[in-house]
Amino acid sequence: MTCDEKDLTYALNKIVMTSLFYSLADQQQQNFYMSAFDMIDRCCYCDTDGMPDKARMQLSEALRERLVEQFAEIAC
C-alpha cells in the first residue's frame, strides 16, 4: 500500500484532532463547538463586502455541517 503526502497529512490530522477532542470534558467539548461555530461565522463575514448575505449564510452553514460530519466520523 502506498500513501501520498495528502493521505498521510489527513490521517495525522484526524489522529491529532481525535486525541485532542477526547481529552476534553463534556462541557469543554460543547465550548469547543460554540467557539468553532463562532469562528466560522466570523470568517464568513471577514473581507467579503462584495458577497451577498445569502452566500455568506450558505458558506457558514456548509462549514458548520462539515465540522459536525468530521466529528461524527471521529466518534465512530
C-alpha positions as a Python dict, from the first residue, in 0.01 Angstrom:
ca = {
    (1, 'M'): (0, 0, 0),
    (2, 'T'): (130, 342, -88),
    (3, 'C'): (17, 668, 63),
    (4, 'D'): (75, 1008, -78),
    (5, 'E'): (154, 1314, 131),
    (6, 'K'): (-209, 1430, 128),
    (7, 'D'): (-332, 1096, 269),
    (8, 'L'): (-69, 1095, 542),
    (9, 'T'): (-143, 1455, 640),
    (10, 'Y'): (-516, 1381, 654),
    (11, 'A'): (-462, 1072, 868),
    (12, 'L'): (-231, 1252, 1110),
    (13, 'N'): (-467, 1548, 1138),
    (14, 'K'): (-754, 1314, 1217),
    (15, 'I'): (-550, 1132, 1483),
    (16, 'V'): (-441, 1456, 1647),
    (17, 'M'): (-790, 1606, 1632),
    (18, 'T'): (-947, 1291, 1778),
    (19, 'S'): (-694, 1274, 2060),
    (20, 'L'): (-734, 1639, 2148),
    (21, 'F'): (-1114, 1632, 2130),
    (22, 'Y'): (-1149, 1327, 2354),
    (23, 'S'): (-916, 1475, 2613),
    (24, 'L'): (-1177, 1746, 2674),
    (25, 'A'): (-1455, 1716, 2931),
    (26, 'D'): (-1815, 1729, 2803),
    (27, 'Q'): (-1854, 2100, 2882),
    (28, 'Q'): (-1522, 2174, 2713),
    (29, 'Q'): (-1639, 1986, 2403),
    (30, 'Q'): (-1955, 2199, 2393),
    (31, 'N'): (-1746, 2513, 2437),
    (32, 'F'): (-1525, 2395, 2152),
    (33, 'Y'): (-1825, 2360, 1919),
    (34, 'M'): (-1956, 2703, 2017),
    (35, 'S'): (-1613, 2857, 1959),
    (36, 'A'): (-1569, 2681, 1624),
    (37, 'F'): (-1915, 2787, 1504),
    (38, 'D'): (-1847, 3146, 1614),
    (39, 'M'): (-1516, 3142, 1426),
    (40, 'I'): (-1689, 3006, 1115),
    (41, 'D'): (-1942, 3289, 1127),
    (42, 'R'): (-1669, 3549, 1172),
    (43, 'C'): (-1463, 3409, 885),
    (44, 'C'): (-1763, 3411, 652),
    (45, 'Y'): (-1809, 3783, 710),
    (46, 'C'): (-1443, 3886, 701),
    (47, 'D'): (-1326, 4059, 381),
    (48, 'T'): (-1641, 3964, 193),
    (49, 'D'): (-1803, 4302, 144),
    (50, 'G'): (-1899, 4214, -211),
    (51, 'M'): (-2054, 3881, -118),
    (52, 'P'): (-2433, 3881, -66),
    (53, 'D'): (-2563, 3786, 279),
    (54, 'K'): (-2731, 3476, 134),
    (55, 'A'): (-2396, 3345, 4),
    (56, 'R'): (-2230, 3418, 339),
    (57, 'M'): (-2500, 3227, 524),
    (58, 'Q'): (-2470, 2934, 281),
    (59, 'L'): (-2094, 2922, 329),
    (60, 'S'): (-2132, 2938, 706),
    (61, 'E'): (-2391, 2659, 707),
    (62, 'A'): (-2177, 2440, 478),
    (63, 'L'): (-1875, 2481, 707),
    (64, 'R'): (-2084, 2403, 1016),
    (65, 'E'): (-2224, 2088, 854),
    (66, 'R'): (-1878, 1971, 751),
    (67, 'L'): (-1742, 2029, 1102),
    (68, 'V'): (-2025, 1822, 1252),
    (69, 'E'): (-1962, 1548, 993),
    (70, 'Q'): (-1593, 1538, 1078),
    (71, 'F'): (-1664, 1498, 1447),
    (72, 'A'): (-1924, 1232, 1373),
    (73, 'E'): (-1652, 1042, 1184),
    (74, 'I'): (-1425, 1078, 1487),
    (75, 'A'): (-1693, 934, 1714),
    (76, 'C'): (-1714, 615, 1505),
}
